[in-house]
Amino acid sequence: MAVFVFSKNSDDKIGAVVGIAENQSVLDNNWDHDQSNYDLVTVTDDLFNDVRLTQKEIVSKNGDTVNTENVSLAYNYRAGLTAYINKQLSEMNAWLERNPSKPLASTITTYKNYISNIDVDTLITDPSADAIHDTSTGLFSDGTPFNSSLEKYVEDQGVTAVHSKQLL
């Protein structure tokens, strides 16, 4: 069973999630905080993977119940996906600098190396200046969007994806 970490006494508080771990052992071996200062909620592996792959987003929790929302992502512009990749790389580099010997470091390094080599130009064709934007769907009349989370895409390529909330 996976573990979600929330701020202490954070029932019904939006955005109180601190981190997520595949299981208690991963949490114990990669996180140096006093766990008694946080609310730990055990969740199913399916929910963990939905959050890890950015298919669901954690909204809040109430006791042992985690409230989530479904996520539907589309990157219409290369710049948007590139900015997201750069943000992830920055967060992972900072984590690896502080935690080079943690067990999770090798998985993070593999993921980081993979996303740093993604050619965004092969995934997205920006809409033209004349493209019409459909506000109801968020799509443009031309261009090719990237209709996935980065994490889900990478996982589908056979590489274990790492969500930023796993950087404990």
N, C-alpha and C positions, 0 to 999 in steps of 0.2 A: 504494500500500500504506500502511496505517495504522501507527502507532507507539505502543506501550505503554511507559511509562517506569516502571522499578522501582528500588528502592534498590539500591546497588552490592552485588554478591556476595550476592544474595538468593535463590538457588535454594532452592526448597521452603519458603520462609518465607511463611506466610499473612499477607495484608494488606500486602505490600511494594510494591504498585502506588502510584505517585506521581501519575501522570497519563496521559491518553490524548490522542492527536492524530490527526486525519484523515489526515495525511501528514507527511513530514519537513519540508516547507515551512511548514506550519502550526506545527509544533513550533519550528522555527528563528525564525519571526517573532513568536511569542507567549510564548516562555519565555526568561528571562534567566539561566538557570543553566548552569554548565559541564557539558555533556552527558557528558563523560568521567568525571564523578563518579557516573554512573548506569548501569544496564543498560538498553539500548534493545532492544526486541524488535519486529521487523516482523511484522505480522499482516494477515490478509485484511480487505478492506473489510466483508465480511459480519460477521466477528467484531467489528470496531469498532462497526458499527451495532447489533449485538445488545447490546453493553455500553452504548453510548450511549443506547439506548432502554430500558435496564434489563430486557432479556429474558434476559441472562446477567450473572453477577457474576464478576469475576476473583478467583480463590482464591489462586493462586501461579503461579510459573513455574519451569521447569527448562531452563536453556539457552535455546533459541529456542522452546520449547513453553510455551504459556500454558494453565494449567488453569482451567476455568470451571465454574460450576454454573448450571443453568437457574433462572430466577426466576419465581415465580408470585405476583403481588400481588393483594390484595383489600383495599380500604379499606371497612370496615363502618360506620365512623362519620365524619361530616363533620369532626370535630375532628382526626382522624388525618391526613386529606388536607390540611386547612388548616395544620396544624403543619408538614407536609412542604413545602408551598408557601412558607410563611414562612421556613423554614430555607434553602431554595433562593434566595429573594429576598435574604436577608441575605448569603449567600455571594457572589452575583452583584454586589450593591451594593459589597461590600468589594473584589472583584476590579476592578470598573469604576473605583472610586476610585483604585486603584493603577495601572491600565492603561488610561486613557481613550483613548489613541491607538493601541493595539494593533489589528491587523486583525480580530481576533476580537470586538472590542468591539461592533461594530454587530449581529452575530448574537446576542450575549448580551443586548444592549439590547432587541432585538425579542422574544426569548424571554421576558425578564423582564417586559416590558410586557404580553405576552399572558397569562402565568400570574398576574400581579397582578390581572387583570380576570376571572379564572375565577370563576363563581358556583357554589361548591361545593354549594349547596342544590339546584341543578338536576341534579347528578350523583349525589348520595347521599341516600337516606332512611334515617335512623338506625333501628335496630331498636327496637321498643317495649320497655317495661320488662318485659313478659310474654313476650318472644320467647325461644324455646328455642335454645340454641347447640349446634350439632352439632360436637363437637370433632374428628371425623374429617375433615370438610370445611372447618371454620372458618366455616361459614355460619350465619346465624340464620333462624328460621322466618318472620320478616317483615323488612321493610326492604328497601332496594335498595342493594347494595354497588356500589362502583366497582371493576370487575375489570380493571384495567389499571395500568401504570406511568403516572405523570404525563407522562413523556417520550414514551412511545408514543402516548398520547392526543393530546398537542399535535401531534406529527408527523402523526397521522391527520387533524388539522384543517387541515393545510397549512402549519404553521409549523415551521421548523427547530428541533428541540429541542436543548438543551445539557445534557449530563450534568455533574455537579459535578466529575468527574475531568478535564473539558476545561478547567477554569479553571486553566490552567498558570501 
